Amino acid sequence: MTSGRPYLAHVSAGNVIPLRPLSLTEIFNGAVAYVRTNPKATLGLATIVVLASQIITLALQIGPLSALGEFDSTLQGEAPSSGTVAVFAGGVFTGIVVTTLASLLLSGMLTVVIGRSVFGGSITVGEAWQRLRGRLPALIGLTVLQALALAVVIAGVAVAIAGAGSIGGGLAAFAIGAPLVALALVGVLYVSTVLLFAPAVIVLEHLGIVAAVRRSFTLVNKDFWRVLGIWVLATIVAAVIGWGVGAPFNVAGQIMTMIADGPTMPALVLSAVGSAIGQIVTAPFSAGVVVLLYADRRFRAEAFDLMLQTGAGAPAETADQLWLPAPVQLR
């Protein structure tokens, strides 16, 4: 028996997880299984989004570096003009925005894919986009709010350290800064964890930003350490795999940079290829772990697995509706 319910060990035909509370192994296996069962909508989608993002980001890097004369040995050593520096800063900022939007699009669409895979169904890239596009504004809004909150925390810590340094010197700045930085890191980790499910809630439950934040907090807070542990472990696994598959290109790019005593176009291209391969391989896994961990919390808190068992064989559009929130009191 699990949580007072029959322990159903089997997985319905085509399902990537058993419809019951999940173990760590089942979450990780499910995050791999949904990729194998629907490679076009996972690896194919990741390839399209990541390559487009990397090409744009690479162009935004090469353009400003060319303007700065980094690729021209006859111009190296000359001080760049203020206009050139502004162009470089604008390119960096635009690259960050493009990368963030691409990550949001990819994770959102992968959430739709694995949401369908839980019921043993499949979905095309076009269908995933149709389901996601109405939720993108909320996803972007959530990301902007998180970025603003992080910026406020960083600015607050920086101002406190600078103020302490101007009054009491370096020792005072360290005495104030060290605990403040540690406290800020702990706070950011806690908030990031309790908001981990907010994007999945926005996409699968069709809730707004504030409601999704509350929903994620409620789901995570009662099992905080388990959610944090699995999320951190999955992040480490994805980082190791991403580094391993992209290492040949990244190492080659770094060697070329060292030999040329500065960035070169081929080195930047190789590094971009290594980063793209790593993201293509790991993004579906990371998204799968988060969504399956979210499903597991609903299984444990709401007996959601019993509802899913009734819809496992239903038509895809009908089964998708089962993700919508029910008037259930979390226990």
Number of C-alpha atoms within 10 A of each C-alpha: 7 10 12 7 12 10 13 14 10 11 14 17 11 17 21 27 25 20 25 26 24 19 11 15 9 17 25 21 16 24 24 17 21 29 23 13 17 18 15 15 25 27 21 14 20 28 20 12 19 22 20 16 19 20 15 15 20 19 14 19 17 20 13 20 21 15 18 21 17 18 17 12 8 9 13 13 10 9 11 13 11 9 10 17 16 12 18 21 13 14 21 16 13 15 20 13 13 17 19 15 18 19 18 17 20 22 21 25 29 31 26 24 28 29 25 24 24 26 27 22 25 20 18 14 16 11 14 20 19 13 16 22 13 12 19 20 13 19 22 17 13 21 17 12 12 15 12 12 13 14 12 12 17 15 12 14 19 15 13 16 22 18 15 19 18 12 10 13 13 15 11 16 18 16 14 18 21 13 11 17 17 11 13 17 14 12 13 14 13 15 13 14 22 23 22 23 23 28 29 26 24 25 26 24 19 19 20 18 21 13 14 23 20 13 20 23 19 17 25 22 14 15 14 15 12 13 22 18 13 17 18 13 13 21 16 12 15 20 15 14 16 21 18 14 18 22 17 14 20 22 15 16 24 18 13 19 17 13 11 12 9 13 18 21 18 13 22 20 19 20 21 21 21 23 21 23 21 22 26 21 20 23 21 28 26 22 22 27 24 24 25 24 26 20 24 23 22 19 20 19 20 18 20 22 21 14 14 20 15 11 17 24 17 15 11 17 10 11 20 21 12 18 19 12 14 10 6 10 7 12 10
